[in-house]
Amino acid sequence: MKINKIGDVEFHVNNITDECGNRLVTHEYPQRDVPFIENLGNKARKLTISGALFSDDVSALCAQLTKICNGADPVKLTLDLIGELEVYCESLSLTHDNQSQRMAAFSLTVQPVGEQRYPEGRVSTSDRVVETADALDSASITNFINTFDVAGWPGYVQEAAEFAAASTIELLGATLGVGLDGGALLAVARNPAGLAAEFVKLFGGVHEMPGIVEGLSTFQDSQPVVQVPRQTGTTAHRQALNAAAINQLTNVLSVTTAARAAASNDAPAYDDAVGDMNTITSMIDKSVTSSAAGGAGTVSLYREMKALRASVITDTTERASRKPRVTVASYRDRPSPLITSYRHHGTSRREAEIMTRNNIVSPFIIPDEYKVLTK
C-alpha cells in the first residue's frame, strides 16, 4: 500500500476532487448567433482531499498539519492515486470527534506549482545591446563624415588618408589573423560616407569569429595615437584630423562589433560572460578617452557610448546569472581529461570542452588540476 502524505504528515484518503480546465471568456455580440470564446490559458489546478488523520496523539498531528498548511513555501504532497506534487496549501478544515480520540477528519485544498504555459513578456537585453550598438555606430559615422575631408586639399593629403586607412586594415587583419581585402574601401577614400560604409562592412564580416572580443580589444590597444596640431588650416592639421577620424571610427566599430558578438554568442560559463563584459566596458572607456584626445569626441558619441556600456552590463548580468561557474578540480591520481570528464560530469562527452578550457593540446598531457564548469 502506498503512503499518502503532505510534508511529514501521513493521512488516509477518502476521496480526491481534481479540478482543472481553461479560463474562458465568452464574448456575445448583437445580431450574431455564435459567440466568440476567448481562451486565456489554463486555470489553476486545484485538488480537494477529503481524508483522516490517525494517531495516538492526533492533536499533535493536527497541529503539525496546520503548521505545514500555514507555511509560505510550497510543500511536497504524495498521493497514492496521483503521485508526487509540489503544492501550495489554499485551505484546511479539521474536524475533531470527541467519540474518537485517535482520529480527526479533514478537508484540504491545494494548488500544484506548475510551469508557465504563457510566459510573461520580457524585454530582450541582447536586442537592447544591438540597438545601442547601432545608435553608437550611427553617431560615429556622422562624426566621421563631418570630420574627414580630402576634397580641395593637395594630392598628398588624400594619399596620407589612404595610407592611414590601409594601415588600419592591415593592423586589423594581423591582429585577428585573417586576410582582409581593403580594395573596395580604398576605392572610395575620397567619399567620407562611402569610406565609413566600407569600414562598417569590413567589421561586420568578422564579428562571428571565435575569440573576437579579445581580438578586437587587442586591435584597439594596438592603434597608434594621433596627435592633432593646434594650428588649424594647415595640411598637417588636415592630415592629422583625417587619421584621427579613421582611428575614432574604427575604434568605435571594434567596440560595437565586440558588443554584438558577446550578445549573440552565448558564453558557456558565468566567468566567460563576465570576462567579455569587462573587456567590452574597458574598450568603451578607452574609446571615450581616445576620441576626446584625438579631437574627435562629441556629446552624441559620449551619450551613445554610455548607453551601450549600460546595456552590455545589464545583458551580461541577466544572462550570466543562469550560467555555471568555473571551478578547479584536482585529483591525487592526476586522471586524463577523459576520466576527469566522467568523474566531474558523469559522462565522457565533456572531454573536448575540458581540453579547450585548459588549453590542453594532447589528451596525454596531464595537468595538476583542471578548470571545469560547476555541475
N, C-alpha and C positions, 0 to 999 in steps of 0.2 A: 504493500500500500504506500503510495506516495504521500509526502507530507505537504500540508497547506500551511504556509506561514507568511507573516509580514515582519520584516526585521528578524528578531529572535523569538517572536511570539508565535507559537503553533496554535492552530484552531481547527475546528470541524466545520465543514461547509454543508449547508442545507441546499442552497441554490445560488446561482450567479446570473445576474442580468447584465448582458454586454450590449451597450448602446453605441452605435456609430452611424455614419452616413455623411451626407453632404449638406453644406449650408446653402440652401436655395432661396432665391428671391424671385417671386412671381410678379411680373410687370403686366398689368392689364390695361388695354387702350380702348377708347371709344371706337365703335364700328369695326372692331377686329375680334373674331371669334376665338382665334388661337392666341393664348398669352405667350409672352416671351419669358422663359425661365433662365435666370442667370445663376450659374454655379460659382459660388465664392470660395470653393475649396472644401476640404474635409472638416466636418465637425470634430470637436474634441471628443475622443473616445472616452466613455465612462463605464466603469464596472461597479455594479452594486452587489455586494456579497452579503448574503444572509447566513449567519453561522453561529457557532457557540464556542465558548472557552471552557475547558475542563481542567481543574487543578485543585489540590488540597487547600491551596491558598489562592482562591480565584480572585480575591480583591487585589492582591499584588499583581496578578496577571493583567487585570483590567487597568490598573494604574500604569503598567508598562505599555500596554496598547495605546492608552490615551496619550502618553508622552510621545510615542512614535508618531501618532497622527497629528499632534500639535507641532511637530518639527518643521523647520523651514526648508529642509533639503529633501530631495526625492529619496525613496526607500525601496529596497528590493522586496518584491512580492512574488511568492511561489505558489502556484495553483495547480492542483492535480489535473484539471481539465484543460488548462490554457498554457501553462509553462511559467517561465520566469519573466518578470517585467520590472522596469524601474517606474515607480509611480509617485504622484503627489496625493496625499490624503485630502479629500474635499470635505467629508463629514463622517462622523462616527456616532452611533446611538447604541448605548449599552442598556440592557435590561437585566436587573438582578431579581432573582426569585427567592423569597425567604424559605420556601419549602425545599429548595435545592441549594445547599450552601457551597457545593463544589462546581456549580455550573452558572454561566452568565451568557445570555443571548446577546447578539449584536447585529447591527446593520452598518456596513462600511461602504462608502462610495469613494472611489479613487479614479484618477485620471492618469493614464500612462504617459510617460515622457516620450514624445515622438519626434521624428525629423521633420524639418520644414519641407512641405511639398512645393510651396511657392515662396522661395527665398525673398527676403526683403531687398529692395533695390539699393544698390550702393554705388558710390562714385568710384570709378576705376582710377586708382592712384597712378598706375602705369600710363594710362591715357593722359593724365594731367602732366606727367613728365614730358610726354611728346608735345603737348600743347605749348608748354612753357619753352621747350627747346625750339619749336617752330617760331615762337614770338621773338626769342633771342636771335635766331638766325635772321629774321626779317629786319630787326633793328640794326644788326651788324652789317647786313648788306646795304641798307640805306646809308649808314655811316660811311661805308666803303665808297659808295657811288659819289657821295658828297665830298670825299677827301681825295681819292685817286684821280689824277689828271695828267695826261701826256700831250693833249691837243694844244698846238701853238708853241710848244717847247722844242728846243733843239733835238735832233735825232738821238743824241747820246742819252737824253733823259728817258726816251722810250726804251732804248737798249738796256739802260740800267734797270728799268721796271721789269723788262722781260727776263733779265738775269736774276732779279730777286724772286720772280715767280718760278723760274726754272730751278733755282737753288732750293726753294721751299718744297717743290715736287720731289726733287732728288732726296732731300732730307727725310720727307715723309716715307718714301719708298724704302730708304735704307733702314729707317727705324723699325718699320713694320716687316721688313724682309720680303717685300714684294716689288715687282716691276710696275711702275705707273707710267702710263702714256700721257705726256703733257702737251702733245701736239695740238689738240683742239683748243686747249687753254691758251697757249702762246699765240695761236692764230687770231685771237680776239683781244689781244693785250691793249689795243687802242680804245676798246669799248669797256668802260668800268662795269656796266650791267652784265655784259656778256662774260667778262672775266670772272665776276662774282658767281654767275650761274655755273660756269665750268668748274670752279673750285667746289661748289656745293655738290655737283655730280661726282667729283673725284672722291670726296669724303663719303658720299652716300654709297659708294661701291666697296667700302672696307669695313662697314660697321658690324658685319656678321662674322668677321674673322675671330678665331679663338685668341683670347688674351688681348683683345683690342683696347680695353680700358687702360691697362698698364702700358701698352704700346703707344697710345695717344698721349699719355702722361709723359712718357719719355720724349716723345716728339716735341711736346710743349716746352719741356725743360731744355731741349737742345736748340731751340730757336735763338738766333742771335739777337742781342739787344740793339735797337736802332736809336741813336741819339739824333734828335732833330735840332738843327741850329736855330738860335734865337732870331737871327737876321732873316726876315721874310723877303719874298720876291726874288730870291736868287735860285739858280739852277740846283745848287747844293741843297737848299731848303726843300725844293720840289722833289728832288730825288729821295731825300730822307723821308718826306711825307708819304710818298708812294710806297716805299719799303715798309714804313710803319703801318700803313693801311693794309698791306698784304699780310703783315705779321698779325695785326689785330683780327682780320677776317679769319685767317687760318687758325689762330688761337681759339677763337670762339667756336669755329666749326669742329675743332678737336674736342672741345668741351661738350657741345650738343650731341656729337656723334657718340661719345662715350656714355652720355646720359641715356640716349635712346637704346644703346646696346645693353646697358645694365637693366633697363626697364623691360626689354623684350626677351633677354636671355636669362631665364630663371636660375639663379645661383643654387647649387645643391645644398649649401650649408649656410647657417647664420653668419659664421665667420667670413665666408666668401662675400656674401651680400654686404656686410658692414665694411669689409675691406674695399670693395668697389665704391661704396658711398664715400668713404674717407678720401679715396683717391680723387673722385669727381669733385667733391667740395673743395679740396685743396687746389685742383685745377681752376675752379671758378675764382677762388681767391687770388691766384696768381694772374689770371686773365684780367681781373679788375685792376691789379697793380700795374701790369704791363701796358694795358690800354691807356691808363692815365699817364704813365711815364712817357709813352710814345706820342702823346698829344692827341690820341685818337679816342679818348674817353668821352662819352656823352651821358646825359642824365637818363635817357631812354635805355641805353646799354646797361647802365648800372641797375636800373629798376628791373629789367628782364633777367639779368644775372641773379639778382636777389630772389626773384620769383622761382627761377629754375633750381637754385640751391635749396629753397624751402620744399619744393615738390619732390626733389630727389630724396631728401631726408624723410619726408612723410611716406613716400613709396617704399623705401627700404625698411622703415620701422614697421609698416603694415605687413610686408611680405616676409621679412626675416624672422618675425616672431613665431612663424609657423614652421621654421626650418630646424633640422637637427644641428647640434653644435659639434665642433671639432674637439676631440679629447685625445689623450695619449694612452695607448695600450702597450704594456710591456709584459713579457713572459720570460721565465727563467730559462726555458729551453730554446729561446730565440727561434720560433717557428717561421716557416716561409710565408709569403703573402697569401698563398692559397689556404694554408692551415689557419692563419690569422683571420681570414675572411670567415671561415667556418666557425671558429671559436667565438668571434665577436658578433657576427651577424646571423649565425645559424645556417649559412649557405656558402657555397664556394663561388657563387656568381659575382661576388664583390671584389675578387682578386684584382681585376684591372683597375677598378676605382682606387683601391688601396695603393697600388703601384704608382698610379698617376699622382695621387695626393702626396706621396712620399718621395717623388722623383726617382723611383727605382727603375732602372733600365733593364734589369735582368731579374727574373724570379729567384735566382740563386744568390743574389746579393741580399744578405740578411742584416737589417739594421738592429740596433739595440732596443729600439722602441718604434711604434708606429703611430702616425696620426690617423685617427679613424673618426667616423661620424657616430654620435650617440645613437642609441637604439631607438 
